Amino acid sequence: MEKFLNLITKEMAAAFEAAGYDSELGKVTVSNRPDLCEYQCNGAMAGAKRYHKAPIMIAGEVAERLSGSQIFSSVEAVKPGFLNLKIREEFLSSYLNSMREEDKFGLETPEKPQSIILDYGGPNVAKPLHVGHLRSAVIGEAVKRIARYHGENVIGDIHLGDWGLQMGLVITEVSKRQPGLVYFDKAYEGTYPEEAPFTVTELEEIYPTASKKSKEDPAYYAEAMENTHRLQEGDRGLRALWEKIIEVSVADMKKNYRNLDVDFDLWWGESTVHDAIPGMVADMKDKGFAYESNGALVVDVSRESDSKEMPPCIILKSDGAALYTTTDLATISERERLYHPDKIVYITDKRQELHFQQVFRTARKCGLVPESTELCHIGFGTMNGKDGKPFKTRDGGVMKLSDLIRDINDEMSRKIAA
């Protein structure tokens, strides 16, 4: 079904042509003064110089050609040369009735649907979902549903933060509280318990406690770093404990996302691509894209056209540790290998804009995706506290998403019952 704006633009274009002017001047837009009219056309302003005529004269001539229009109930030429337009109710009613009879209300679906991977949600495990997670979840779910309704093939991926120092911190704090757990016995060769050694409520308290201790105690921080390294190197006991952390966290996440009517097709995390990182890094080195700078491994992504400095993308830190950029690049590579998407869209807060510029440029430069694959970042604002600064779960005290949902439900129930 033809779009409403296209139909009224055709009517206006025909009037311009009938008055002796280029039909391209007849573009109609939604009015920027809804108090005066519903739609507007500024073509007479654009045609004044070309036809050496006052724009109000051109607008007046076009308006005359539309005096019997079946689409416009009012066409008014206004100085210096605007055309203010109102739609006939009969035409609007007819169009809406036609929409009602059409599949998907007349939406034109693509002949060849795009394959899109939508990366949204992005919570860290071992931490409770809080009010700050609302935006990515709700915006991402809306974008996914709109794209699917349009006919695209969309895969939603939560992309969990389930790797790195935060895991080492949680493991370290658990070892302090329950040192006798078999997960910490390097000589243990039996089967690990099915039941997790903590509840989700306990787990949610562990991370901010561990984070605080690591900032105050260098030895504690060093132990957390060591546990992170052991986990990533495949320590049997720590891997088993890590799996329990994931199990408890994800179960709680799914319950909260279900309450928001948000769902994901993939529950990938940073850990999903851990084993793919060494090969990717080696390839970047072999092809001359990655080089050492101040001990770190980086890829230069600056361009002559840049209006401001673009720092190099850090692939590995000086100690050889991977970063968010590393796991994001490896994830892009795996998505291309498994799904060959036409587009990958990331929905995060706008503070990550530079990060994604670097990641996207590196992915293209290193050939992780073909030029035909579109990489897109949709940024949004932050949820701030009373101090005007974004919430930080590591500091604690942030309202949990489950509490917010409960309070909303309670308040709505109270109003309904009143």
C-alpha positions as CSV (number, residue, x, y, z in Angstrom):
1,M,0.0,0.0,0.0
2,E,1.4,3.4,-1.0
3,K,2.4,5.6,1.9
4,F,0.1,8.5,2.8
5,L,2.8,11.1,2.4
6,N,3.7,9.8,-1.0
7,L,0.1,10.1,-2.2
8,I,-0.3,13.7,-1.1
9,T,3.2,14.6,-2.5
10,K,2.1,13.2,-5.9
11,E,-1.0,15.5,-5.8
12,M,1.2,18.5,-5.0
13,A,3.8,17.5,-7.7
14,A,1.1,17.3,-10.3
15,A,-0.1,20.8,-9.4
16,F,3.4,22.3,-9.7
17,E,3.8,20.6,-13.1
18,A,0.4,21.9,-14.2
19,A,1.4,25.4,-13.2
20,G,4.6,25.1,-15.4
21,Y,7.1,24.3,-12.7
22,D,9.3,21.2,-12.0
23,S,7.3,18.5,-10.3
24,E,10.2,17.8,-7.9
25,L,9.3,21.0,-6.1
26,G,6.1,19.4,-4.9
27,K,7.6,17.6,-1.9
28,V,5.1,17.6,1.1
29,T,6.2,17.3,4.7
30,V,4.5,17.2,8.0
31,S,3.8,20.8,9.2
32,N,6.2,22.3,11.7
33,R,3.3,24.6,12.7
34,P,0.5,22.3,13.5
35,D,-1.4,25.2,14.9
36,L,-1.7,26.5,11.3
37,C,-1.9,23.4,9.1
38,E,-1.4,19.7,9.0
39,Y,1.1,19.5,6.1
40,Q,3.2,22.0,4.2
41,C,5.1,22.4,1.0
42,N,8.1,24.8,0.6
43,G,8.7,24.1,-3.0
44,A,7.8,27.6,-4.1
45,M,10.7,28.9,-1.9
46,A,13.1,26.6,-3.7
47,G,11.8,27.4,-7.1
48,A,12.0,31.2,-6.8
49,K,15.6,31.5,-7.8
50,R,15.3,29.0,-10.6
51,Y,12.3,30.7,-12.2
52,H,13.2,34.3,-11.2
53,K,9.8,34.8,-9.7
54,A,8.6,35.8,-6.2
55,P,7.9,32.6,-4.2
56,I,4.5,33.8,-3.1
57,M,3.5,34.1,-6.8
58,I,4.5,30.5,-7.5
59,A,2.7,29.3,-4.4
60,G,-0.4,31.2,-5.4
61,E,-0.4,29.6,-8.9
62,V,0.0,26.1,-7.5
63,A,-2.8,26.7,-4.9
64,E,-5.1,27.7,-7.8
65,R,-4.4,24.3,-9.5
66,L,-5.5,22.5,-6.3
67,S,-8.8,24.4,-5.8
68,G,-10.8,21.2,-6.7
69,S,-8.5,18.7,-5.1
70,Q,-10.0,15.5,-3.7
71,I,-7.2,15.2,-1.2
72,F,-6.7,18.7,0.2
73,S,-9.6,20.5,1.9
74,S,-7.5,23.7,2.2
75,V,-4.4,24.9,0.3
76,E,-3.3,28.3,1.4
77,A,-0.4,30.3,-0.1
78,V,1.3,32.2,2.8
79,K,4.1,34.8,2.5
80,P,6.9,34.6,1.7
81,G,5.9,31.5,-0.3
82,F,4.8,28.6,1.9
83,L,1.9,26.3,1.0
84,N,-0.2,25.4,4.1
85,L,-2.2,22.2,3.6
86,K,-5.1,20.5,5.3
87,I,-6.5,17.0,4.4
88,R,-10.1,16.3,3.4
89,E,-11.7,14.1,6.0
90,E,-13.3,11.9,3.3
91,F,-9.8,11.2,1.8
92,L,-8.3,10.4,5.2
93,S,-11.3,8.2,6.1
94,S,-11.0,6.3,2.9
95,Y,-7.2,5.8,3.3
96,L,-7.7,4.5,6.9
97,N,-10.4,2.1,5.8
98,S,-8.1,0.8,3.1
99,M,-5.4,0.3,5.7
100,R,-7.8,-1.8,7.8
101,E,-8.4,-4.2,4.9
102,E,-4.7,-4.6,4.1
103,D,-2.3,-7.2,5.7
104,K,-0.3,-5.4,8.4
105,F,-2.3,-2.3,7.7
106,G,-0.7,-1.8,4.3
107,L,2.9,-2.0,5.5
108,E,5.2,-2.7,2.6
109,T,7.4,-5.6,3.6
110,P,10.8,-6.2,1.9
111,E,11.1,-8.7,-1.0
112,K,14.4,-9.9,0.6
113,P,14.3,-9.7,4.4
114,Q,17.4,-8.6,6.1
115,S,19.2,-10.8,8.6
116,I,19.7,-8.6,11.7
117,I,21.4,-9.4,15.0
118,L,20.3,-7.1,17.8
119,D,22.6,-6.8,20.8
120,Y,20.8,-5.4,23.7
121,G,20.3,-6.0,27.5
122,G,24.0,-6.5,28.3
123,P,23.7,-7.1,32.1
124,N,26.6,-8.4,34.2
125,V,26.0,-11.6,36.0
126,A,26.4,-11.8,39.8
127,K,24.7,-8.4,40.0
128,P,21.0,-7.7,40.3
129,L,19.2,-6.0,37.4
130,H,18.5,-2.4,38.4
131,V,16.5,0.5,37.1
132,G,19.4,1.4,34.7
133,H,18.8,-1.8,32.8
134,L,15.3,-0.7,31.8
135,R,16.3,1.4,28.8
136,S,18.4,-1.1,26.9
137,A,15.8,-3.9,27.5
138,V,12.7,-1.9,26.6
139,I,14.3,0.0,23.7
140,G,15.9,-3.1,22.3
141,E,12.7,-5.2,22.6
142,A,10.8,-2.4,20.8
143,V,13.3,-2.2,17.9
144,K,13.3,-6.0,17.6
145,R,9.5,-6.2,17.4
146,I,9.3,-3.3,14.9
147,A,12.0,-4.9,12.7
148,R,10.2,-8.3,12.8
149,Y,6.9,-6.7,12.0
150,H,8.5,-5.1,9.0
151,G,9.4,-8.6,7.9
152,E,13.1,-8.8,8.8
153,N,14.7,-11.8,10.3
154,V,15.9,-10.7,13.7
155,I,18.0,-12.5,16.4
156,G,18.1,-10.9,19.8
157,D,21.2,-11.5,21.9
158,I,21.5,-10.4,25.5
159,H,25.4,-10.5,25.4
160,L,26.0,-11.1,29.1
161,G,29.0,-9.7,31.0
162,D,30.1,-13.0,32.4
163,W,33.9,-12.9,32.2
164,G,36.7,-10.9,33.5
165,L,37.7,-9.3,36.9
166,Q,34.1,-9.2,38.2
167,M,34.1,-13.0,38.2
168,G,37.4,-13.1,40.0
169,L,36.1,-10.7,42.6
170,V,33.0,-12.8,43.3
171,I,35.0,-16.0,43.5
172,T,37.5,-14.4,45.9
173,E,34.8,-13.2,48.2
174,V,33.0,-16.6,48.2
175,S,36.4,-18.3,49.1
176,K,36.7,-15.9,52.1
177,R,33.2,-16.7,53.3
178,Q,33.2,-20.4,52.6
179,P,36.9,-21.5,52.3
180,G,35.9,-25.2,52.8
181,L,34.0,-25.5,49.6
182,V,35.3,-28.3,47.3
183,Y,35.6,-25.8,44.5
184,F,38.8,-24.4,46.1
185,D,40.3,-27.8,46.8
186,K,42.8,-28.3,43.9
187,A,43.2,-32.0,44.8
188,Y,39.4,-32.7,44.5
189,E,38.5,-34.9,41.6
190,G,34.9,-35.8,42.4
191,T,31.6,-34.5,41.1
192,Y,30.8,-31.0,42.2
193,P,27.5,-30.3,44.1
194,E,24.3,-29.7,42.1
195,E,23.1,-27.0,44.5
196,A,24.8,-23.6,44.4
197,P,26.5,-22.5,47.6
198,F,24.7,-19.2,47.6
199,T,21.2,-17.7,46.9
200,V,20.6,-14.9,44.4
201,T,20.1,-12.5,47.3
202,E,23.5,-13.5,48.8
203,L,25.2,-13.3,45.4
204,E,23.8,-9.8,44.8
205,E,25.5,-8.6,48.0
206,I,28.8,-10.3,47.3
207,Y,29.9,-8.3,44.3
208,P,29.7,-4.8,45.8
209,T,31.4,-6.1,49.0
210,A,34.2,-7.6,46.9
211,S,34.6,-4.5,44.7
212,K,34.9,-2.3,47.8
213,K,37.5,-4.6,49.4
214,S,39.6,-4.8,46.2
215,K,39.9,-1.0,46.2
216,E,41.0,-0.9,49.9
217,D,43.2,-4.0,50.0
218,P,46.0,-4.5,47.4
219,A,46.4,-8.2,48.4
220,Y,42.7,-8.8,48.0
221,Y,42.8,-7.2,44.5
222,A,45.9,-9.3,43.6
223,E,44.0,-12.5,44.7
224,A,41.0,-11.6,42.6
225,M,43.2,-11.0,39.6
226,E,44.9,-14.4,40.2
227,N,41.5,-16.1,40.4
228,T,40.3,-14.4,37.2
229,H,43.4,-15.7,35.4
230,R,42.9,-19.3,36.8
231,L,39.2,-19.2,35.8
232,Q,40.1,-18.1,32.2
233,E,42.8,-20.7,32.0
234,G,40.3,-23.4,32.8
235,D,40.8,-24.2,36.5
236,R,38.3,-27.1,37.1
237,G,37.0,-26.0,40.5
238,L,36.7,-22.3,39.6
239,R,35.0,-23.1,36.3
240,A,32.4,-25.2,38.2
241,L,31.8,-22.4,40.7
242,W,31.6,-19.9,37.9
243,E,28.9,-22.1,36.3
244,K,26.9,-21.9,39.5
245,I,27.2,-18.1,39.5
246,I,25.9,-18.0,35.9
247,E,23.1,-20.5,36.7
248,V,21.8,-18.5,39.7
249,S,22.1,-15.1,38.0
250,V,20.6,-16.1,34.7
251,A,17.6,-17.7,36.4
252,D,16.8,-14.5,38.2
253,M,17.4,-12.4,35.1
254,K,15.0,-14.4,33.1
255,K,12.3,-14.0,35.7
256,N,12.8,-10.2,35.7
257,Y,12.9,-9.9,31.9
258,R,9.8,-12.1,31.7
259,N,8.0,-9.6,33.9
260,L,9.0,-6.9,31.4
261,D,7.8,-9.1,28.5
262,V,11.3,-9.1,27.1
263,D,12.9,-12.2,25.7
264,F,16.2,-13.1,23.9
265,D,17.0,-15.7,21.3
266,L,20.6,-16.0,22.3
267,W,22.1,-15.9,25.8
268,W,25.7,-15.4,24.7
269,G,28.2,-13.9,27.0
270,E,31.8,-12.7,26.8
271,S,32.8,-16.2,27.8
272,T,31.2,-17.6,24.7
273,V,34.0,-16.3,22.5
274,H,36.9,-16.7,24.9
275,D,38.4,-19.6,23.0
276,A,38.1,-17.6,19.7
277,I,40.2,-14.7,20.9
278,P,43.8,-16.2,20.5
279,G,43.2,-17.1,16.9
280,M,41.7,-13.7,16.1
281,V,44.6,-11.9,17.8
282,A,47.2,-14.0,16.0
283,D,45.5,-13.2,12.6
284,M,45.6,-9.5,13.4
285,K,49.3,-9.8,14.1
286,D,50.1,-11.9,11.1
287,K,48.3,-9.5,8.7
288,G,50.1,-6.5,10.2
289,F,47.0,-4.8,11.6
290,A,47.9,-5.1,15.3
291,Y,51.2,-3.8,16.7
292,E,52.7,-3.1,20.1
293,S,52.4,0.3,21.7
294,N,53.6,1.0,25.3
295,G,53.4,-2.8,25.9
296,A,49.8,-3.1,24.7
297,L,48.6,-4.6,21.5
298,V,46.7,-2.0,19.4
299,V,45.1,-1.4,16.0
300,D,45.3,2.1,14.5
301,V,41.8,3.1,13.4
302,S,42.3,6.9,12.8
303,R,41.4,8.4,9.4
304,E,42.5,11.6,7.7
305,S,38.8,12.7,7.6
306,D,38.5,12.5,11.4
307,S,37.6,15.9,12.8
308,K,39.0,15.0,16.2
309,E,41.6,12.5,17.5
310,M,40.6,8.9,17.3
311,P,42.8,6.8,19.7
312,P,43.9,3.3,18.6
313,C,41.8,0.4,19.6
314,I,43.4,-1.6,22.4
315,I,43.2,-5.4,21.7
316,L,45.3,-6.7,24.6
317,K,46.6,-4.8,27.7
318,S,50.3,-4.8,28.5
319,D,49.7,-7.9,30.8
320,G,48.1,-9.8,27.9
321,A,44.6,-9.5,29.3
322,A,41.6,-9.1,26.9
323,L,39.2,-6.1,27.2
324,Y,35.6,-5.4,26.2
325,T,36.9,-4.4,22.8
326,T,38.5,-7.8,22.4
327,T,35.4,-9.8,23.3
328,D,33.2,-7.5,21.2
329,L,35.5,-8.1,18.2
330,A,35.6,-11.8,18.7
331,T,31.7,-11.8,19.1
332,I,31.4,-9.9,15.7
333,S,33.7,-12.5,14.1
334,E,31.6,-15.4,15.5
335,R,28.3,-13.8,14.5
336,E,29.6,-13.5,11.0
337,R,30.9,-17.1,10.9
338,L,27.6,-18.6,12.2
339,Y,24.9,-16.2,10.9
340,H,26.3,-14.0,8.1
341,P,24.0,-11.1,9.2
342,D,23.3,-8.1,6.9
343,K,23.3,-5.9,10.0
344,I,24.5,-6.0,13.6
345,V,22.9,-3.4,15.9
346,Y,24.1,-2.6,19.4
347,I,21.7,-0.8,21.8
348,T,23.6,0.7,24.8
349,D,23.9,4.0,26.5
350,K,25.5,6.8,24.5
351,R,28.7,6.9,26.6
352,Q,29.9,3.9,24.7
353,E,29.9,5.7,21.3
354,L,33.7,6.0,21.1
355,H,34.1,2.3,22.0
356,F,31.8,1.2,19.2
357,Q,33.5,3.5,16.7
358,Q,36.8,1.9,17.5
359,V,35.3,-1.6,17.4
360,F,33.5,-1.1,14.1
361,R,36.6,0.4,12.4
362,T,38.8,-2.4,13.7
363,A,36.3,-5.1,12.5
364,R,36.3,-3.6,9.0
365,K,40.0,-3.0,8.9
366,C,40.9,-6.5,10.0
367,G,38.3,-8.2,7.8
368,L,36.1,-9.6,10.5
369,V,33.0,-8.7,8.5
370,P,32.5,-7.9,4.8
371,E,31.9,-4.4,3.7
372,S,28.3,-5.3,3.0
373,T,27.6,-5.9,6.7
374,E,26.2,-2.8,8.4
375,L,27.4,-2.2,11.9
376,C,25.3,0.2,13.9
377,H,25.2,1.6,17.4
378,I,22.0,3.1,18.9
379,G,22.8,5.2,22.0
380,F,20.4,6.4,24.7
381,G,20.8,8.4,27.9
382,T,21.6,7.2,31.4
383,M,19.6,6.6,34.5
384,N,21.0,9.0,37.1
385,G,20.9,9.2,40.9
386,K,20.1,12.2,42.9
387,D,23.7,13.5,42.4
388,G,23.0,13.6,38.6
389,K,25.5,10.8,38.0
390,P,24.8,7.4,36.4
391,F,24.0,4.6,38.8
392,K,26.9,2.2,39.7
393,T,26.0,-1.2,41.1
394,R,29.5,-1.7,42.4
395,D,28.7,1.0,45.0
396,G,25.4,-0.6,46.0
397,G,22.2,1.3,46.9
398,V,20.7,1.3,43.4
399,M,17.0,0.4,43.2
400,K,16.6,-3.2,42.0
401,L,14.5,-3.7,38.9
402,S,12.4,-6.4,40.7
403,D,11.6,-3.8,43.5
404,L,10.6,-1.3,40.9
405,I,8.3,-3.7,39.1
406,R,6.8,-4.8,42.5
407,D,6.2,-1.2,43.6
408,I,4.5,-0.4,40.3
409,N,2.3,-3.5,40.5
410,D,1.4,-2.7,44.1
411,E,0.5,1.0,43.3
412,M,-1.6,0.0,40.3
413,S,-3.4,-2.6,42.4
414,R,-4.1,0.0,45.0
415,K,-5.5,2.5,42.4
416,I,-7.7,-0.2,40.8
417,A,-9.1,-1.2,44.2
418,A,-9.7,2.4,45.3
